[in-house]
Amino acid sequence: MQALLERISTKSDVLPATYEPTEPSSAFMGLWSQVETQEWRTSMLEQIEGEILALYAEIREYDHYNNCKQC
């Protein structure tokens, strides 16, 4: 376990010492241009908000059944 933690902490096997970043690929830039649109950001925020509200409702229901003395 200690050896694994040392490997993770040094990150020597993740990035070589001579790592040089490269220019983004055209596919990445094409995807990024879609991400930058307001419509995409708005739709993603709405989706995330919906998921958060659903999780919140599930947590409240779980909490109610675990703590309700009448149920």
C-alpha positions as CSV (number, residue, x, y, z in Angstrom):
1,M,0.0,0.0,0.0
2,Q,2.8,2.4,0.9
3,A,4.5,1.8,-2.5
4,L,1.2,2.6,-4.3
5,L,0.8,5.8,-2.3
6,E,4.4,6.8,-3.2
7,R,3.7,6.2,-6.9
8,I,0.6,8.3,-6.8
9,S,2.2,11.1,-4.9
10,T,5.2,11.4,-7.3
11,K,3.0,11.0,-10.4
12,S,6.1,9.7,-12.1
13,D,4.2,7.2,-14.1
14,V,1.5,9.6,-15.1
15,L,3.5,12.3,-16.8
16,P,7.1,11.7,-18.0
17,A,9.7,14.2,-16.9
18,T,10.0,15.5,-20.5
19,Y,6.3,16.1,-21.0
20,E,5.6,18.9,-23.4
21,P,2.0,20.0,-23.9
22,T,0.8,20.0,-27.5
23,E,-1.7,22.1,-29.4
24,P,-5.3,21.0,-29.0
25,S,-6.6,18.8,-31.8
26,S,-9.1,20.1,-34.3
27,A,-11.7,17.6,-32.9
28,F,-11.2,19.1,-29.4
29,M,-11.5,22.6,-30.7
30,G,-14.7,21.7,-32.6
31,L,-16.2,20.3,-29.4
32,W,-15.0,23.3,-27.4
33,S,-16.8,25.7,-29.8
34,Q,-20.0,23.8,-29.0
35,V,-19.3,24.1,-25.3
36,E,-18.9,27.8,-25.6
37,T,-22.4,28.4,-26.9
38,Q,-24.9,29.9,-24.5
39,E,-27.6,27.4,-25.5
40,W,-25.4,24.5,-24.6
41,R,-24.4,26.0,-21.2
42,T,-28.0,26.8,-20.4
43,S,-29.2,23.3,-21.2
44,M,-26.4,21.7,-19.2
45,L,-27.1,24.0,-16.2
46,E,-30.8,23.1,-16.4
47,Q,-30.0,19.4,-16.6
48,I,-27.6,19.7,-13.6
49,E,-30.2,21.7,-11.6
50,G,-32.8,19.0,-12.3
51,E,-30.5,16.2,-11.1
52,I,-29.6,18.2,-8.0
53,L,-33.3,18.8,-7.2
54,A,-34.1,15.1,-7.7
55,L,-31.2,14.0,-5.4
56,Y,-32.3,16.5,-2.8
57,A,-35.9,15.1,-2.9
58,E,-34.5,11.6,-2.6
59,I,-32.4,12.6,0.4
60,R,-35.3,14.3,2.1
61,E,-37.5,11.2,1.6
62,Y,-34.8,8.9,2.9
63,D,-34.2,11.2,5.9
64,H,-38.0,11.3,6.6
65,Y,-38.3,7.5,6.7
66,N,-35.2,7.1,8.9
67,N,-36.2,9.8,11.4
68,C,-40.1,9.8,11.4
69,K,-41.5,8.3,14.5
70,Q,-45.0,8.0,13.0
71,C,-44.1,6.0,9.9
